[in-house]
Amino acid sequence: MDYGKNFTNKRSNNESSADRKRLLMSRQIVMENEKEDINKMADAFINNFRKQLKIERANSLRRFHDMINRGAE
């Protein structure tokens, strides 16, 4: 029996297990960073959409006032 070989295999399994854990942890960190980026992009989109709605409301109100003023003249 070759006891050294069995010890080496167990050690490499432990090392590969540690490597897998490190890889999973790094993936989780990347996923969290991606979530933050997605949240920032979503917030920017929502803020831009709200600004566009305000601009559209202001334009609509201006057109309404212009229409009313034309009728009053």
PyMOL Python script that loads the backbone (N, CA, C, O; Angstrom):
from pymol import cmd

cmd.read_pdbstr("""\
ATOM      1  N   MET A   1       0.823  -1.187   0.000  1.00  0.00           N
ATOM      2  CA  MET A   1       0.000   0.000   0.000  1.00  0.00           C
ATOM      3  C   MET A   1       0.863   1.245   0.000  1.00  0.00           C
ATOM      4  O   MET A   1       1.904   1.291   0.656  1.00  0.00           O
ATOM      5  N   ASP A   2       0.430   2.246  -0.733  1.00  0.00           N
ATOM      6  CA  ASP A   2       1.183   3.493  -0.814  1.00  0.00           C
ATOM      7  C   ASP A   2       0.447   4.562  -0.002  1.00  0.00           C
ATOM      8  O   ASP A   2      -0.475   5.211  -0.497  1.00  0.00           O
ATOM      9  N   TYR A   3       0.869   4.732   1.249  1.00  0.00           N
ATOM     10  CA  TYR A   3       0.195   5.679   2.134  1.00  0.00           C
ATOM     11  C   TYR A   3       0.444   7.126   1.725  1.00  0.00           C
ATOM     12  O   TYR A   3      -0.412   7.988   1.926  1.00  0.00           O
ATOM     13  N   GLY A   4       1.595   7.386   1.163  1.00  0.00           N
ATOM     14  CA  GLY A   4       1.914   8.748   0.726  1.00  0.00           C
ATOM     15  C   GLY A   4       0.964   9.233  -0.352  1.00  0.00           C
ATOM     16  O   GLY A   4       0.591  10.406  -0.380  1.00  0.00           O
ATOM     17  N   LYS A   5       0.573   8.328  -1.239  1.00  0.00           N
ATOM     18  CA  LYS A   5      -0.336   8.691  -2.327  1.00  0.00           C
ATOM     19  C   LYS A   5      -1.705   9.081  -1.766  1.00  0.00           C
ATOM     20  O   LYS A   5      -2.292  10.074  -2.196  1.00  0.00           O
ATOM     21  N   ASN A   6      -2.209   8.306  -0.812  1.00  0.00           N
ATOM     22  CA  ASN A   6      -3.500   8.624  -0.208  1.00  0.00           C
ATOM     23  C   ASN A   6      -3.459   9.957   0.515  1.00  0.00           C
ATOM     24  O   ASN A   6      -4.412  10.732   0.442  1.00  0.00           O
ATOM     25  N   PHE A   7      -2.376  10.230   1.207  1.00  0.00           N
ATOM     26  CA  PHE A   7      -2.233  11.497   1.911  1.00  0.00           C
ATOM     27  C   PHE A   7      -2.219  12.653   0.921  1.00  0.00           C
ATOM     28  O   PHE A   7      -2.842  13.689   1.154  1.00  0.00           O
ATOM     29  N   THR A   8      -1.505  12.469  -0.187  1.00  0.00           N
ATOM     30  CA  THR A   8      -1.430  13.509  -1.206  1.00  0.00           C
ATOM     31  C   THR A   8      -2.803  13.774  -1.805  1.00  0.00           C
ATOM     32  O   THR A   8      -3.168  14.931  -2.015  1.00  0.00           O
ATOM     33  N   ASN A   9      -3.563  12.733  -2.081  1.00  0.00           N
ATOM     34  CA  ASN A   9      -4.904  12.912  -2.641  1.00  0.00           C
ATOM     35  C   ASN A   9      -5.816  13.647  -1.674  1.00  0.00           C
ATOM     36  O   ASN A   9      -6.575  14.528  -2.080  1.00  0.00           O
ATOM     37  N   LYS A  10      -5.748  13.288  -0.391  1.00  0.00           N
ATOM     38  CA  LYS A  10      -6.563  13.986   0.599  1.00  0.00           C
ATOM     39  C   LYS A  10      -6.164  15.445   0.680  1.00  0.00           C
ATOM     40  O   LYS A  10      -7.014  16.328   0.795  1.00  0.00           O
ATOM     41  N   ARG A  11      -4.878  15.689   0.621  1.00  0.00           N
ATOM     42  CA  ARG A  11      -4.403  17.068   0.707  1.00  0.00           C
ATOM     43  C   ARG A  11      -4.861  17.863  -0.517  1.00  0.00           C
ATOM     44  O   ARG A  11      -5.301  19.005  -0.383  1.00  0.00           O
ATOM     45  N   SER A  12      -4.759  17.273  -1.695  1.00  0.00           N
ATOM     46  CA  SER A  12      -5.180  17.985  -2.902  1.00  0.00           C
ATOM     47  C   SER A  12      -6.689  18.199  -2.897  1.00  0.00           C
ATOM     48  O   SER A  12      -7.170  19.214  -3.402  1.00  0.00           O
ATOM     49  N   ASN A  13      -7.443  17.252  -2.330  1.00  0.00           N
ATOM     50  CA  ASN A  13      -8.886  17.448  -2.216  1.00  0.00           C
ATOM     51  C   ASN A  13      -9.201  18.608  -1.289  1.00  0.00           C
ATOM     52  O   ASN A  13     -10.091  19.410  -1.568  1.00  0.00           O
ATOM     53  N   ASN A  14      -8.462  18.696  -0.176  1.00  0.00           N
ATOM     54  CA  ASN A  14      -8.662  19.810   0.740  1.00  0.00           C
ATOM     55  C   ASN A  14      -8.291  21.130   0.076  1.00  0.00           C
ATOM     56  O   ASN A  14      -8.979  22.136   0.245  1.00  0.00           O
ATOM     57  N   GLU A  15      -7.191  21.116  -0.682  1.00  0.00           N
ATOM     58  CA  GLU A  15      -6.777  22.338  -1.363  1.00  0.00           C
ATOM     59  C   GLU A  15      -7.792  22.732  -2.425  1.00  0.00           C
ATOM     60  O   GLU A  15      -8.123  23.909  -2.568  1.00  0.00           O
ATOM     61  N   SER A  16      -8.287  21.747  -3.173  1.00  0.00           N
ATOM     62  CA  SER A  16      -9.274  22.070  -4.202  1.00  0.00           C
ATOM     63  C   SER A  16     -10.569  22.546  -3.557  1.00  0.00           C
ATOM     64  O   SER A  16     -11.265  23.396  -4.113  1.00  0.00           O
ATOM     65  N   SER A  17     -10.894  22.006  -2.394  1.00  0.00           N
ATOM     66  CA  SER A  17     -12.072  22.467  -1.666  1.00  0.00           C
ATOM     67  C   SER A  17     -11.883  23.918  -1.230  1.00  0.00           C
ATOM     68  O   SER A  17     -12.804  24.728  -1.338  1.00  0.00           O
ATOM     69  N   ALA A  18     -10.699  24.239  -0.744  1.00  0.00           N
ATOM     70  CA  ALA A  18     -10.408  25.617  -0.344  1.00  0.00           C
ATOM     71  C   ALA A  18     -10.436  26.538  -1.557  1.00  0.00           C
ATOM     72  O   ALA A  18     -10.925  27.665  -1.475  1.00  0.00           O
ATOM     73  N   ASP A  19      -9.910  26.055  -2.686  1.00  0.00           N
ATOM     74  CA  ASP A  19      -9.952  26.851  -3.918  1.00  0.00           C
ATOM     75  C   ASP A  19     -11.390  27.099  -4.349  1.00  0.00           C
ATOM     76  O   ASP A  19     -11.741  28.201  -4.771  1.00  0.00           O
ATOM     77  N   ARG A  20     -12.216  26.071  -4.239  1.00  0.00           N
ATOM     78  CA  ARG A  20     -13.630  26.227  -4.604  1.00  0.00           C
ATOM     79  C   ARG A  20     -14.313  27.241  -3.699  1.00  0.00           C
ATOM     80  O   ARG A  20     -15.099  28.069  -4.160  1.00  0.00           O
ATOM     81  N   LYS A  21     -14.005  27.172  -2.401  1.00  0.00           N
ATOM     82  CA  LYS A  21     -14.600  28.130  -1.466  1.00  0.00           C
ATOM     83  C   LYS A  21     -14.169  29.548  -1.801  1.00  0.00           C
ATOM     84  O   LYS A  21     -14.984  30.470  -1.782  1.00  0.00           O
ATOM     85  N   ARG A  22     -12.870  29.727  -2.111  1.00  0.00           N
ATOM     86  CA  ARG A  22     -12.371  31.052  -2.495  1.00  0.00           C
ATOM     87  C   ARG A  22     -13.064  31.547  -3.758  1.00  0.00           C
ATOM     88  O   ARG A  22     -13.439  32.716  -3.853  1.00  0.00           O
ATOM     89  N   LEU A  23     -13.230  30.661  -4.715  1.00  0.00           N
ATOM     90  CA  LEU A  23     -13.879  31.017  -5.974  1.00  0.00           C
ATOM     91  C   LEU A  23     -15.328  31.425  -5.731  1.00  0.00           C
ATOM     92  O   LEU A  23     -15.803  32.416  -6.286  1.00  0.00           O
ATOM     93  N   LEU A  24     -16.027  30.657  -4.898  1.00  0.00           N
ATOM     94  CA  LEU A  24     -17.417  30.991  -4.590  1.00  0.00           C
ATOM     95  C   LEU A  24     -17.521  32.326  -3.877  1.00  0.00           C
ATOM     96  O   LEU A  24     -18.419  33.117  -4.166  1.00  0.00           O
ATOM     97  N   MET A  25     -16.609  32.583  -2.946  1.00  0.00           N
ATOM     98  CA  MET A  25     -16.614  33.861  -2.235  1.00  0.00           C
ATOM     99  C   MET A  25     -16.358  35.010  -3.193  1.00  0.00           C
ATOM    100  O   MET A  25     -17.008  36.052  -3.102  1.00  0.00           O
ATOM    101  N   SER A  26     -15.420  34.829  -4.107  1.00  0.00           N
ATOM    102  CA  SER A  26     -15.133  35.900  -5.063  1.00  0.00           C
ATOM    103  C   SER A  26     -16.322  36.113  -5.988  1.00  0.00           C
ATOM    104  O   SER A  26     -16.605  37.246  -6.377  1.00  0.00           O
ATOM    105  N   ARG A  27     -17.019  35.048  -6.343  1.00  0.00           N
ATOM    106  CA  ARG A  27     -18.221  35.182  -7.173  1.00  0.00           C
ATOM    107  C   ARG A  27     -19.304  35.942  -6.426  1.00  0.00           C
ATOM    108  O   ARG A  27     -20.001  36.772  -7.010  1.00  0.00           O
ATOM    109  N   GLN A  28     -19.449  35.657  -5.118  1.00  0.00           N
ATOM    110  CA  GLN A  28     -20.457  36.360  -4.330  1.00  0.00           C
ATOM    111  C   GLN A  28     -20.134  37.840  -4.266  1.00  0.00           C
ATOM    112  O   GLN A  28     -21.036  38.673  -4.356  1.00  0.00           O
ATOM    113  N   ILE A  29     -18.867  38.180  -4.112  1.00  0.00           N
ATOM    114  CA  ILE A  29     -18.470  39.585  -4.065  1.00  0.00           C
ATOM    115  C   ILE A  29     -18.774  40.253  -5.393  1.00  0.00           C
ATOM    116  O   ILE A  29     -19.284  41.373  -5.423  1.00  0.00           O
ATOM    117  N   VAL A  30     -18.468  39.582  -6.483  1.00  0.00           N
ATOM    118  CA  VAL A  30     -18.762  40.130  -7.811  1.00  0.00           C
ATOM    119  C   VAL A  30     -20.263  40.308  -7.979  1.00  0.00           C
ATOM    120  O   VAL A  30     -20.710  41.332  -8.495  1.00  0.00           O
ATOM    121  N   MET A  31     -21.042  39.327  -7.552  1.00  0.00           N
ATOM    122  CA  MET A  31     -22.494  39.423  -7.670  1.00  0.00           C
ATOM    123  C   MET A  31     -23.020  40.605  -6.866  1.00  0.00           C
ATOM    124  O   MET A  31     -23.912  41.317  -7.329  1.00  0.00           O
ATOM    125  N   GLU A  32     -22.480  40.825  -5.666  1.00  0.00           N
ATOM    126  CA  GLU A  32     -22.910  41.955  -4.860  1.00  0.00           C
ATOM    127  C   GLU A  32     -22.558  43.260  -5.553  1.00  0.00           C
ATOM    128  O   GLU A  32     -23.361  44.193  -5.552  1.00  0.00           O
ATOM    129  N   ASN A  33     -21.368  43.343  -6.146  1.00  0.00           N
ATOM    130  CA  ASN A  33     -20.983  44.545  -6.869  1.00  0.00           C
ATOM    131  C   ASN A  33     -21.890  44.763  -8.070  1.00  0.00           C
ATOM    132  O   ASN A  33     -22.272  45.895  -8.365  1.00  0.00           O
ATOM    133  N   GLU A  34     -22.237  43.679  -8.766  1.00  0.00           N
ATOM    134  CA  GLU A  34     -23.138  43.797  -9.908  1.00  0.00           C
ATOM    135  C   GLU A  34     -24.514  44.254  -9.455  1.00  0.00           C
ATOM    136  O   GLU A  34     -25.156  45.049 -10.143  1.00  0.00           O
ATOM    137  N   LYS A  35     -24.977  43.768  -8.314  1.00  0.00           N
ATOM    138  CA  LYS A  35     -26.272  44.199  -7.789  1.00  0.00           C
ATOM    139  C   LYS A  35     -26.246  45.687  -7.492  1.00  0.00           C
ATOM    140  O   LYS A  35     -27.204  46.398  -7.795  1.00  0.00           O
ATOM    141  N   GLU A  36     -25.144  46.171  -6.896  1.00  0.00           N
ATOM    142  CA  GLU A  36     -25.021  47.596  -6.615  1.00  0.00           C
ATOM    143  C   GLU A  36     -25.043  48.394  -7.907  1.00  0.00           C
ATOM    144  O   GLU A  36     -25.691  49.438  -7.980  1.00  0.00           O
ATOM    145  N   ASP A  37     -24.335  47.910  -8.933  1.00  0.00           N
ATOM    146  CA  ASP A  37     -24.316  48.595 -10.222  1.00  0.00           C
ATOM    147  C   ASP A  37     -25.707  48.615 -10.840  1.00  0.00           C
ATOM    148  O   ASP A  37     -26.132  49.635 -11.383  1.00  0.00           O
ATOM    149  N   ILE A  38     -26.407  47.510 -10.763  1.00  0.00           N
ATOM    150  CA  ILE A  38     -27.758  47.440 -11.318  1.00  0.00           C
ATOM    151  C   ILE A  38     -28.674  48.387 -10.566  1.00  0.00           C
ATOM    152  O   ILE A  38     -29.499  49.068 -11.176  1.00  0.00           O
ATOM    153  N   ASN A  39     -28.540  48.440  -9.249  1.00  0.00           N
ATOM    154  CA  ASN A  39     -29.359  49.356  -8.458  1.00  0.00           C
ATOM    155  C   ASN A  39     -29.067  50.802  -8.823  1.00  0.00           C
ATOM    156  O   ASN A  39     -29.986  51.615  -8.921  1.00  0.00           O
ATOM    157  N   LYS A  40     -27.793  51.132  -9.024  1.00  0.00           N
ATOM    158  CA  LYS A  40     -27.440  52.497  -9.420  1.00  0.00           C
ATOM    159  C   LYS A  40     -28.020  52.830 -10.786  1.00  0.00           C
ATOM    160  O   LYS A  40     -28.532  53.929 -10.998  1.00  0.00           O
ATOM    161  N   MET A  41     -27.940  51.885 -11.706  1.00  0.00           N
ATOM    162  CA  MET A  41     -28.484  52.110 -13.043  1.00  0.00           C
ATOM    163  C   MET A  41     -30.007  52.266 -12.985  1.00  0.00           C
ATOM    164  O   MET A  41     -30.572  53.108 -13.683  1.00  0.00           O
ATOM    165  N   ALA A  42     -30.658  51.470 -12.168  1.00  0.00           N
ATOM    166  CA  ALA A  42     -32.113  51.573 -12.026  1.00  0.00           C
ATOM    167  C   ALA A  42     -32.498  52.912 -11.415  1.00  0.00           C
ATOM    168  O   ALA A  42     -33.454  53.545 -11.865  1.00  0.00           O
ATOM    169  N   ASP A  43     -31.768  53.351 -10.397  1.00  0.00           N
ATOM    170  CA  ASP A  43     -32.039  54.656  -9.790  1.00  0.00           C
ATOM    171  C   ASP A  43     -31.849  55.782 -10.794  1.00  0.00           C
ATOM    172  O   ASP A  43     -32.658  56.709 -10.841  1.00  0.00           O
ATOM    173  N   ALA A  44     -30.798  55.715 -11.594  1.00  0.00           N
ATOM    174  CA  ALA A  44     -30.557  56.737 -12.613  1.00  0.00           C
ATOM    175  C   ALA A  44     -31.684  56.737 -13.641  1.00  0.00           C
ATOM    176  O   ALA A  44     -32.142  57.801 -14.059  1.00  0.00           O
ATOM    177  N   PHE A  45     -32.132  55.555 -14.049  1.00  0.00           N
ATOM    178  CA  PHE A  45     -33.231  55.453 -15.006  1.00  0.00           C
ATOM    179  C   PHE A  45     -34.504  56.070 -14.436  1.00  0.00           C
ATOM    180  O   PHE A  45     -35.190  56.828 -15.121  1.00  0.00           O
ATOM    181  N   ILE A  46     -34.818  55.746 -13.187  1.00  0.00           N
ATOM    182  CA  ILE A  46     -36.030  56.269 -12.548  1.00  0.00           C
ATOM    183  C   ILE A  46     -35.948  57.784 -12.420  1.00  0.00           C
ATOM    184  O   ILE A  46     -36.918  58.483 -12.711  1.00  0.00           O
ATOM    185  N   ASN A  47     -34.799  58.298 -11.986  1.00  0.00           N
ATOM    186  CA  ASN A  47     -34.642  59.746 -11.854  1.00  0.00           C
ATOM    187  C   ASN A  47     -34.783  60.440 -13.198  1.00  0.00           C
ATOM    188  O   ASN A  47     -35.430  61.483 -13.291  1.00  0.00           O
ATOM    189  N   ASN A  48     -34.189  59.878 -14.234  1.00  0.00           N
ATOM    190  CA  ASN A  48     -34.301  60.453 -15.573  1.00  0.00           C
ATOM    191  C   ASN A  48     -35.754  60.427 -16.047  1.00  0.00           C
ATOM    192  O   ASN A  48     -36.233  61.391 -16.644  1.00  0.00           O
ATOM    193  N   PHE A  49     -36.441  59.339 -15.784  1.00  0.00           N
ATOM    194  CA  PHE A  49     -37.842  59.220 -16.177  1.00  0.00           C
ATOM    195  C   PHE A  49     -38.683  60.280 -15.477  1.00  0.00           C
ATOM    196  O   PHE A  49     -39.536  60.904 -16.108  1.00  0.00           O
ATOM    197  N   ARG A  50     -38.457  60.492 -14.195  1.00  0.00           N
ATOM    198  CA  ARG A  50     -39.202  61.515 -13.450  1.00  0.00           C
ATOM    199  C   ARG A  50     -38.930  62.907 -14.000  1.00  0.00           C
ATOM    200  O   ARG A  50     -39.848  63.720 -14.113  1.00  0.00           O
ATOM    201  N   LYS A  51     -37.672  63.190 -14.343  1.00  0.00           N
ATOM    202  CA  LYS A  51     -37.342  64.488 -14.937  1.00  0.00           C
ATOM    203  C   LYS A  51     -38.071  64.671 -16.257  1.00  0.00           C
ATOM    204  O   LYS A  51     -38.601  65.747 -16.536  1.00  0.00           O
ATOM    205  N   GLN A  52     -38.100  63.624 -17.066  1.00  0.00           N
ATOM    206  CA  GLN A  52     -38.802  63.701 -18.349  1.00  0.00           C
ATOM    207  C   GLN A  52     -40.298  63.931 -18.143  1.00  0.00           C
ATOM    208  O   GLN A  52     -40.914  64.686 -18.896  1.00  0.00           O
ATOM    209  N   LEU A  53     -40.883  63.296 -17.141  1.00  0.00           N
ATOM    210  CA  LEU A  53     -42.299  63.527 -16.846  1.00  0.00           C
ATOM    211  C   LEU A  53     -42.546  64.972 -16.447  1.00  0.00           C
ATOM    212  O   LEU A  53     -43.531  65.571 -16.880  1.00  0.00           O
ATOM    213  N   LYS A  54     -41.666  65.541 -15.626  1.00  0.00           N
ATOM    214  CA  LYS A  54     -41.816  66.939 -15.222  1.00  0.00           C
ATOM    215  C   LYS A  54     -41.729  67.864 -16.429  1.00  0.00           C
ATOM    216  O   LYS A  54     -42.503  68.815 -16.541  1.00  0.00           O
ATOM    217  N   ILE A  55     -40.799  67.593 -17.325  1.00  0.00           N
ATOM    218  CA  ILE A  55     -40.648  68.404 -18.535  1.00  0.00           C
ATOM    219  C   ILE A  55     -41.903  68.294 -19.396  1.00  0.00           C
ATOM    220  O   ILE A  55     -42.398  69.300 -19.904  1.00  0.00           O
ATOM    221  N   GLU A  56     -42.413  67.090 -19.562  1.00  0.00           N
ATOM    222  CA  GLU A  56     -43.631  66.889 -20.357  1.00  0.00           C
ATOM    223  C   GLU A  56     -44.821  67.605 -19.730  1.00  0.00           C
ATOM    224  O   GLU A  56     -45.622  68.210 -20.443  1.00  0.00           O
ATOM    225  N   ARG A  57     -44.948  67.543 -18.405  1.00  0.00           N
ATOM    226  CA  ARG A  57     -46.040  68.248 -17.730  1.00  0.00           C
ATOM    227  C   ARG A  57     -45.927  69.745 -17.936  1.00  0.00           C
ATOM    228  O   ARG A  57     -46.924  70.415 -18.205  1.00  0.00           O
ATOM    229  N   ALA A  58     -44.710  70.280 -17.811  1.00  0.00           N
ATOM    230  CA  ALA A  58     -44.501  71.718 -18.005  1.00  0.00           C
ATOM    231  C   ALA A  58     -44.839  72.115 -19.439  1.00  0.00           C
ATOM    232  O   ALA A  58     -45.487  73.138 -19.657  1.00  0.00           O
ATOM    233  N   ASN A  59     -44.410  71.321 -20.419  1.00  0.00           N
ATOM    234  CA  ASN A  59     -44.728  71.614 -21.820  1.00  0.00           C
ATOM    235  C   ASN A  59     -46.233  71.538 -22.070  1.00  0.00           C
ATOM    236  O   ASN A  59     -46.789  72.376 -22.780  1.00  0.00           O
ATOM    237  N   SER A  60     -46.874  70.558 -21.499  1.00  0.00           N
ATOM    238  CA  SER A  60     -48.315  70.409 -21.661  1.00  0.00           C
ATOM    239  C   SER A  60     -49.050  71.599 -21.054  1.00  0.00           C
ATOM    240  O   SER A  60     -49.981  72.131 -21.658  1.00  0.00           O
ATOM    241  N   LEU A  61     -48.638  72.011 -19.879  1.00  0.00           N
ATOM    242  CA  LEU A  61     -49.256  73.166 -19.220  1.00  0.00           C
ATOM    243  C   LEU A  61     -49.038  74.436 -20.039  1.00  0.00           C
ATOM    244  O   LEU A  61     -49.947  75.256 -20.170  1.00  0.00           O
ATOM    245  N   ARG A  62     -47.832  74.600 -20.592  1.00  0.00           N
ATOM    246  CA  ARG A  62     -47.536  75.776 -21.422  1.00  0.00           C
ATOM    247  C   ARG A  62     -48.419  75.773 -22.667  1.00  0.00           C
ATOM    248  O   ARG A  62     -48.972  76.811 -23.032  1.00  0.00           O
ATOM    249  N   ARG A  63     -48.557  74.622 -23.323  1.00  0.00           N
ATOM    250  CA  ARG A  63     -49.418  74.527 -24.506  1.00  0.00           C
ATOM    251  C   ARG A  63     -50.872  74.822 -24.148  1.00  0.00           C
ATOM    252  O   ARG A  63     -51.582  75.478 -24.910  1.00  0.00           O
ATOM    253  N   PHE A  64     -51.309  74.341 -22.997  1.00  0.00           N
ATOM    254  CA  PHE A  64     -52.672  74.604 -22.541  1.00  0.00           C
ATOM    255  C   PHE A  64     -52.891  76.097 -22.343  1.00  0.00           C
ATOM    256  O   PHE A  64     -53.900  76.646 -22.786  1.00  0.00           O
ATOM    257  N   HIS A  65     -51.935  76.761 -21.671  1.00  0.00           N
ATOM    258  CA  HIS A  65     -52.058  78.204 -21.450  1.00  0.00           C
ATOM    259  C   HIS A  65     -52.026  78.961 -22.777  1.00  0.00           C
ATOM    260  O   HIS A  65     -52.766  79.929 -22.951  1.00  0.00           O
ATOM    261  N   ASP A  66     -51.191  78.541 -23.700  1.00  0.00           N
ATOM    262  CA  ASP A  66     -51.144  79.174 -25.023  1.00  0.00           C
ATOM    263  C   ASP A  66     -52.490  79.026 -25.735  1.00  0.00           C
ATOM    264  O   ASP A  66     -52.973  79.968 -26.364  1.00  0.00           O
ATOM    265  N   MET A  67     -53.083  77.849 -25.632  1.00  0.00           N
ATOM    266  CA  MET A  67     -54.373  77.605 -26.267  1.00  0.00           C
ATOM    267  C   MET A  67     -55.457  78.483 -25.635  1.00  0.00           C
ATOM    268  O   MET A  67     -56.277  79.059 -26.350  1.00  0.00           O
ATOM    269  N   ILE A  68     -55.470  78.588 -24.327  1.00  0.00           N
ATOM    270  CA  ILE A  68     -56.449  79.411 -23.612  1.00  0.00           C
ATOM    271  C   ILE A  68     -56.265  80.879 -23.985  1.00  0.00           C
ATOM    272  O   ILE A  68     -57.242  81.588 -24.223  1.00  0.00           O
ATOM    273  N   ASN A  69     -55.015  81.334 -24.035  1.00  0.00           N
ATOM    274  CA  ASN A  69     -54.746  82.737 -24.363  1.00  0.00           C
ATOM    275  C   ASN A  69     -55.161  83.059 -25.798  1.00  0.00           C
ATOM    276  O   ASN A  69     -55.622  84.172 -26.053  1.00  0.00           O
ATOM    277  N   ARG A  70     -55.017  82.150 -26.725  1.00  0.00           N
ATOM    278  CA  ARG A  70     -55.442  82.382 -28.110  1.00  0.00           C
ATOM    279  C   ARG A  70     -56.960  82.544 -28.186  1.00  0.00           C
ATOM    280  O   ARG A  70     -57.466  83.341 -28.976  1.00  0.00           O
ATOM    281  N   GLY A  71     -57.666  81.801 -27.381  1.00  0.00           N
ATOM    282  CA  GLY A  71     -59.129  81.887 -27.396  1.00  0.00           C
ATOM    283  C   GLY A  71     -59.633  83.155 -26.740  1.00  0.00           C
ATOM    284  O   GLY A  71     -60.711  83.637 -27.087  1.00  0.00           O
ATOM    285  N   ALA A  72     -58.880  83.708 -25.798  1.00  0.00           N
ATOM    286  CA  ALA A  72     -59.309  84.893 -25.057  1.00  0.00           C
ATOM    287  C   ALA A  72     -59.050  86.170 -25.841  1.00  0.00           C
ATOM    288  O   ALA A  72     -59.625  87.208 -25.513  1.00  0.00           O
ATOM    289  N   GLU A  73     -58.216  86.131 -26.851  1.00  0.00           N
ATOM    290  CA  GLU A  73     -57.872  87.349 -27.590  1.00  0.00           C
ATOM    291  C   GLU A  73     -58.912  87.762 -28.542  1.00  0.00           C
ATOM    292  O   GLU A  73     -58.754  88.770 -29.230  1.00  0.00           O
TER     293      GLU A  73
END
""", "prot")
cmd.dss("prot")
cmd.show_as("cartoon", "prot")
cmd.util.cbc("prot")
cmd.orient("prot")
